């Protein structure tokens, strides 16, 4: 939830307790404290990414779009038949 300090605090405390390490080196919280990317990415052009689709390409969403279009067309077709 955006701007929910309590949620962030709880997530960080859980991460500290479980000692997560996304990069296999420092724990994620230790990497954040050191000003590093906890995922292990390096370079000057680090771009923050959020959510489940942050590592995927837009092409991976094509099946979802196709399903949505199919459902929309199916719904419109049944509405026309009911008139």
C-alpha positions in Angstrom: 0.0 0.0 0.0 1.6 3.3 -1.0 2.7 5.7 1.8 1.9 3.1 4.5 4.8 3.5 6.9 3.6 0.8 9.2 3.4 -1.7 6.3 6.9 -0.8 5.2 8.2 -1.1 8.8 6.6 -4.6 9.1 8.1 -5.8 5.8 11.6 -4.6 6.7 11.4 -6.1 10.2 10.3 -9.4 8.7 13.1 -9.2 6.1 15.6 -8.5 8.9 14.4 -11.5 10.9 14.4 -13.9 7.9 17.8 -12.6 6.6 16.7 -12.5 3.0 19.5 -12.1 0.4 18.2 -11.6 -3.2 21.7 -11.3 -4.5 23.3 -14.2 -2.6 25.7 -11.7 -0.8 24.6 -9.2 1.8 21.2 -9.4 3.2 18.7 -7.2 1.5 18.5 -4.8 4.4 22.3 -4.6 4.7 22.5 -3.8 1.0 19.9 -1.0 1.4 21.8 0.4 4.4 25.0 0.4 2.3 23.2 2.2 -0.5 23.3 -0.8 -2.9 20.6 -2.5 -4.9 19.5 -5.6 -2.8 18.8 -7.4 -6.1 22.5 -7.3 -7.1 22.0 -5.1 -10.1 24.9 -2.7 -10.7 25.6 0.4 -12.8 24.7 4.1 -12.8 21.3 3.8 -14.4 19.4 1.8 -11.8 15.7 2.3 -12.3 13.3 1.3 -9.5 10.7 -1.3 -10.6 7.7 -2.5 -8.7 5.3 -5.4 -8.8 5.2 -8.8 -10.3 5.6 -7.7 -13.9 8.7 -5.6 -13.1 11.1 -8.1 -14.6 8.9 -9.1 -17.6 8.6 -7.6 -21.0 5.3 -6.2 -22.4 5.1 -9.1 -24.8 4.6 -11.4 -21.8 1.3 -9.6 -21.2 0.0 -10.5 -24.7 -1.9 -13.7 -23.5 -3.6 -11.6 -20.8 -4.7 -9.0 -23.4 -5.9 -11.7 -25.7 -8.0 -13.3 -22.9 -9.5 -9.9 -22.0 -10.4 -9.1 -25.6 -12.0 -12.6 -26.0 -14.0 -12.2 -22.9 -15.2 -8.7 -23.9 -16.2 -9.9 -27.4 -18.0 -12.9 -25.9 -19.9 -10.7 -23.5 -20.9 -8.3 -26.3 -22.0 -11.1 -28.5 -24.3 -12.5 -25.8 -25.8 -9.1 -25.2 -26.6 -8.7 -28.9 -28.3 -12.2 -28.9 -30.5 -11.3 -25.9 -32.1 -8.3 -27.6 
